């Protein structure tokens, strides 16, 4: 997310680097570029106007102290205003209520409500040890009820059965009684979506909200809908007392306009960002960290938090000990590392959080995509145990068999083996005395420009 915006803002700051100080003239030029960048990112026009005016007021009065360039001074003002625009600080779910705490989830059809409920339920069950139940009030789409049941079984939370013959109110009341009787901490209530905001939909969800009185009313919106995301959030906010917004499909949105518009237009906080279809693809929304990503400074804090939560630390220790013992880096080890990467949200999510990510070319990002990781794992899975341990034995006929078994081409197998060889050399440096310095030196030429080492 924010790829295009990050590039435009980086170019704008670059133009200020040659200036001796911030003046009204060069600020005007920079603000013109920022305005165009925000509009291209599909940020709502009223939001852009208010943002630019706030930045102008602060930047013109900004003193540039010694050792701070005009570009750095300007970007500090922009960063502060981006954080303020998106809500200043992370706001989590407020679930301090008499159990069960009821969470009503609303949104348009296709926004990802049902998957988001599963992601939230999994997160709360694992991080806060909550006893969770879920129910679907979507009587218009039987597949929605079945989808929630499947996801609930997958993540190990209680699915409360419902039927299309029941009314949404009856379903919700029955679910509340069940959750109370069986001492559940939280009840998630999934609601029906529509292709667009309509009176019938609003009437139904308003009645449902009044009947169950949820502690959280969350609006789930597809971030790829840009300005429409903010407008639909506003329509729901006018009808319901929303407590927060969750943006989905943020991994597929290179513009990011929704994230920059929703808070300003609705006054409601963005609480989470959803990525992909996997049930662990959810992260808390921290305005300061997202602002750092937008400005190409990365988000190392989130990266570390994800590593602590999702990385198999026993496996990481095993690999570290293996490398130190000099036993080498096998294709089995590479496969293990690729799987760990997928658990942390995939390659694109990791790149997005790295400092200097805005300087990584589209071609390089495409080459290191999540799809390429899936293909690499498939090719390794098509190898025999002996081939994984001793890749040097993989010659022409073996390559053909591996390619056919994984649905890839021989040149893809060659590319995998070349990448593995490079990683093995790097890991060999790591295993020696002073290994980290040697490895960082080896990586220096492969890193994007301006990335701190």
N, C-alpha and C positions, 0 to 999 in steps of 0.2 A: 504494500500500500504506500501511497505518496511518492512513487518513483519520479513521476514527471515534475511534481511540485518541488521535490528535493533538488533536482537538476537545475530548475529555473532559479531557485533561491541561491544555490551555490554560484551560479553564473553572476547573479546580481551582486552578491558580496564580493566576488572576484573583481568586479569593476571598481569597487571602492578601495581596493587594496593600494592602488597607486596614488590615492589622494592623501594629502598631508593632514587634513582635518575634515570633520563633518561640517558642511555648510548647507544652507537652505537649498541651493541649486543642486548639489549632488544628492541630497536627501530626496528632493522632488523626483529626480531621475530614477533613483532606487525604488521609491514608492510606486512609480509608474510600472516598473518591472514586477514588483510584488503584486500589484493589483492584477496585472495580466496573468501572472502565475496562478493566483487564487481563482480567477474566473475560468481559466483553463482546467483547473482541478474541480470545476463544477460546484464551487462554493456559492451559496445564494447571494445575490447582488446586495441586499440590505446588510448582510453580514460583512461582505467585503468593504463596503463603504464605511461602516462603523469601525472596523478593524484598522483600515488605512488611516482614518482620522486620529485614532488613539496613538498609533505608531508615530504619526507626524508630530503630534504634540510633544511626545516624550523624546523623540530623536533630535528635534531642533534644539531642545534645551540640554542635550546630553554633553557633558564635558568629557573630552578624550584625554585620559590621564597618560602619563609616560609609560611606554612599553605596550600600550594598547592601540592597535591600528583602528582607523575609522570603520573598516569592515567589521572588526570584532565588536566595536561599540554599537554599531547598527544592529548586528545580529543578536546582541544581548537584548536590545529593546524588542526586536521581533520575537525572540524566544519567550520573553516575559509575557508579551501580549497573546501569543499563541496559547500559552498555559492558561492565562486568564480566560481566553475565548472558550477553551474546552472544559473549564470548570475548576481550575486551581489545584484540586486534590482529588485522589480516588475516593469514591463513595461506595462502600460495600452494601450488601443486603442488610436491612434492619429486621432481624427475625426475633427480637426480644418480645415475645407475646406468649399468652397462654397457649400451650400446644393443643392442637396442631397449628403452627404458623402457616397461614394460607397465602400462597403466591399465585396470583392470577397472571397468565401470560397471554398477551394479545398481539395481533399483527395481521398483515395482509397474507393472502395465500402465496406460498412459495418463498416466504421470507426466512423460513427455517425455525419456526416456533417449536415444533416437536423435538427436533434434534437439539435445540438449545436447552429445552427442559432436561433432556437426558444429560447434557454436559454439566448443567448446574447441579443436578441431583448427584452425579458422580463426584463432582468437586466437593460438595458439602458432606457427602458420606465419607470421603477419604480424608479431607483436611480437618473437618470439625466433628467427625464421628456421629453425624446426625442419622436418626432413623427416619427414612423418607418414603413417602407414598406419592403416586402420580395417578391422575385420572384425565380422560379426554372427554370434553363436552362437544366435540365436533361431530354432530349427528348428520351432517350433510355429506361427509366423506368417510365412508366405512374404512377406507385404507388408512386414514389418520389414526383411528382407534387401534388398528392392528399394528401400525408402525410404532406407536407409543408402547404397546405391550411388548413388542420385539426388543425395543431399546431398553425397556425396564428390566427384562430378563437378562439382557446382555451385561448390564452394569450392576445387577443384583439389588434393585430396589423394588418395593411392592407396587405392582400394577393393580388398580382397582377397576374391575370390569365395568363396562358401560355398553349400551346398545342403541342403535339408531332409532329404535321405536320409542325411546325415552325422551323427555324434554331435557334441555341443558340444565334447567333449575333442579329437576329431580335427580339428575346425575350428580350434580355438585353437592346437594344436600345429603344424598346417600353416601357420597365419598367422605364428607365431613364426619358423619356419624361413625363410619367405619374407622376413620383415622383416630377419632376420639376414643372409641371403644378399645382399639388395639394400641393405643399410646404411641402414636407416631409424632415425631417432632415437627415435621414439615409436610404439607400437602401442596403439590404443584397441580394447578388446574389449567389444562390446555383448552383453548377456545377455537371456534371456527374462524377461518380466514375467508376473505373474498378477494377477487381480482382487483377491486378498487373499493374505496370508502363509500358506503351507501347507508341510507337511513335505516333499512331493516337490520343491517349488521349492528349499527350503533344502538338501536333500541334494545336488541337482544343482550348485548354485552353490558349495557348500563343496568338492565334489570338483574343480570347475573351478579354484577359487582355489588349492587345494593343488597342482594340476598345473602352473599357470603362474606362481605366486609373483609377483604384481604388486607394483610399487613404490607404487602408489596404488590404493586400493579405495574408489570414490566411490559414495555412495548418493544417487540423484536422487529428489526427493519433491515432489509437488504442494503448494504452500504453501496452496492453497485448502482443503485437507483439514484444516486447523487442528490440533487436538489429535491427530487420527489420524496426522498427519504425524510427530509426535514419537514416537508409539507404534510405528508401522511402522519408523521409523529405529532405535528401541531393539531391535525384534525382529531386524532384520538385524545390528545391532551385536553382539547376543548370539551370533549364528551366525558372523559374519565379523569379522576385525580391520579395521573401517572406518578409513579415514584422513581422511575428510571427507564433508560433505553439500553438495549443491547444491539450492537451492530454486528451483523453476520456477513460471511463471505468476504471478509477484509483481505484475504489472501489473493482474491481475484480482482481487486480494485486498485488500479495504479494511480488513481486520481485523489481519492480521500476526501472529496468535498463534503460528504455526509458527516464525517467526524468533526469537521470544522463548522458545520451549520446547525446541527441538532440542538446543542446546548443553548446557543444564542437565540434560536427561534422559539424553542419550547420552554426554556428555563429549567429543564429537567436534566439531571446528570446522565452521562453515558457511564454505565457501570461495568460492562464487559465487552470484549471484542471476540467474535467467533471466527475460527478459520477451519475450512474443510468440513467433511462429513464425519470424521472420527470423533468419538465421544470425549476425547481429551483435548480437543482443539478449542480451548477457551482460556482467555487470560483477562485479569482485571485491567480496567482502563485507568492508566495513570497519565493525566494530562502533561506533566513535566517530562515523562519518559517519551511520550508520543511526540512532543514538541522537539525533543532531541533527535528523534528519528527523522522527522520532517526536515530538520536543518542539517542532516547528514552526519550527526555526531554519535549516532548509534544509541543503543539502550543496553549497556552492559549489565546493569542491575537486574533487569528482567531475564537476561540470558543466564545469569548466575542462579537466579531463583528457579528458573525452569530446569536447569541442570540438577539442582538439589532435589527437586520434586520428581523428575522423570527419568533421570539417568540411573542405570543399574550400577550402583557403586561397587558391588562385589565384582562385577564384570570389569569395571574400570581398574580396580586394584589388581585383578588377575592379569590384565594386559600389561600394566605397569611393571609388575614383578617379572613377567615373562620377558619383557624387553630388557630389563636390567640384568637378567640372567644370561642374556645373549642368545636366547633361543630363536630370535627372529620373529618376523611379522608375516603371518600366513594369510591366505585368502579367507580362511575361517574368521580370522581376527578382523579383516576388512569388512566382512559381512556383518559381524557383530557391531562394528562401529557405525555402519550404514543404518542398521536397525535402531540403534540409539539415537541417531540423528533424526529419524522419522518420528520417534517418540517425543522429540522436542519441537515438533511442529513442522519438520521438513527443512530442506535446504533454504528455500526462499524466506522462511520465517527467521532462520538463523542469520542469513545475509542481511536482512532488513534491520537487524539489531546490532550489526557490526559498525564501529566507527569507520567513516569513509565509504560506506555502502553506496552512496550516491555517485561515487567515481568508478564503480564497477560497471563495465560495459554491458549492454543488453545481450550481446553475443556470449559473454562469459556467464551471465546469469542463466541464459538459455541452456548452455552446456552443462551447468551445475544445477539443473532443475530437479524437482521432486520426481518427475517422470524418469529422468536418467538414473536416479537412485533405485527406483523400482526395477528398471531394466538390469542394472548391475547386480542386484540381489538375485533376480531370476537367472542370470547367466551363471552366477556362482552356485546356485541351487541345482543347475544342470550338470555340474561337474561331479566326478567321483570323489570320495574322501581322499584318495591318493593324489588326485589332481589339485585339490585344494591345499594339501600340505606341500606338494612339490610342483608348483606351477611351471617349472622349466620343462617338464615332460609334455606340456601341451603343444603339440605340433599340428600340422595341417588337418589331418583326419579328425583329430580330437576337437579342433576348433569348429569344424563343420558340424560335428555331432552336438557340441555345446550350443552353437547358434540355432540349430534346428530344434533342440529341446527347449530353448527359451523363447523361440519365436523372433530371434534377432538375426543379424547378418554377421558374417565372419569378420568384417571390419569393425563391428561393435565389440566382438570378443578381443580383437587386437587392441582396440582402444582401452578396454578394461585392463588388459594385462600390462599395457604401458603405464597406465595410471597407478596400478598396483606396484609396479617396479619402482616408480618414483617415490611412492609412499614408503616402500620398504627401505629405500636408501635413506629417506628422512628419518625413519624410526631407528635405523642403525646408528645414525648420528646421535639420536636422543639417548640411546642405551650406553654410549661411551661417557667417560668422565668429561664434565662440562657440556653434557649433551644438550641441555636446553639452549645454551648460547649457540652451539653449532647448528641446531635445528632452526633457530630464529634467523641465523645468518643465511642458511640455505633457503629459507622462505622469503628473505628480504626482496629478492628480485621478482617474486611471484605475486606480491601483494599489490593492491591498487594504490595509485599515488595518494599521498597525504595521509595514509593510514599509519597511526602511531605504532612503533615497534618497541 
